[in-house]
């Protein structure tokens, strides 16, 4: 006899990539000696919302979970 007792929903939502940045106004960056100055932060695999506990839904074949990566930087044009 078949049972659905061990079946779980595989639905999940993941914030895969996001970036937030700000470019300084021209007059302010020109005062510092640059033609353009931008500050940014970006991330990858930031958040996963799943209806079940336990493992990550996108676990690699060797069993390691996907890593969260966060970068920050400054882009300068002279």
Secondary structure by P-SEA (a helix, b strand, c coil): ccccccccccccccccbbbbbbbccaaaaaaacccbbbbbccccccbbbbcccccccccccccccbbbbbbbbccccc
